[in-house]
Amino acid sequence: MLRSSLLVVSRLVFYCAILGGCYLAFSPGGNSLHNHFNDKLMHAVGFFVMTVLAHLAHPTVWRKWPVFGLIVFGLAIELVQGYLPYRSFSMWDWAADILGIAIYLVVAQHPVNAILAKYKYGLD
């Protein structure tokens, strides 16, 4: 029961992060975080975190699906921004998204797998 509750919470947090990412991506710049931090660093960190959350939210899904989904999500954000008058399309932003995902795959995927296996999280 506890594991299934954690799985539900993980999924809720992941999908809230997706919605939060859309809000940040589609809202006007103004006095946002973009003015205070390096934009590319924010993209990489945001997609790193979303990849961790995707792994925790869907631990039994074939690993490439969430990665592929997040890469397409990053591209979709950039395509939508290309049509917004106060935003612009940037291949560099998308590259930073992919970099954040790649950093997760190289640095954090195995430790997260070990934690999931230790607790048999979502594997029932």
Helices and strands as residue ranges (DSSP letters): H 2-26, G 33-35, H 39-57, H 64-83, H 91-103, I 104-108, H 109-119
